[in-house]
């Protein structure tokens, strides 16, 4: 039997058009952004720890070190691209005339 399909949650309205007194059900952009920064930092710390472990001779395999550093690098590059898109969208919004 195929797995059940989860329901799609309704999107929350931005605070500018949300009725007064109503709070959003999900987390805001700041929470999502902070979480993403935390994940990238965590991957960077793990990669640094893996490199230090390898260099000190504590038995870390070279391929594990290479994989950890590549994952941290890719996570940082993806985060940079997302940030660039957000900044670009913000700049486009600021160009709009009201």
Secondary structure by P-SEA (a helix, b strand, c coil): cccbbbbbccccccccccccccccccccaaaaaaaaaaaaaaaaaaaaaaaaaaaacccccaaaaaaaaaaaaaaaaaaaaaaaaaaaaaaaaaaccc
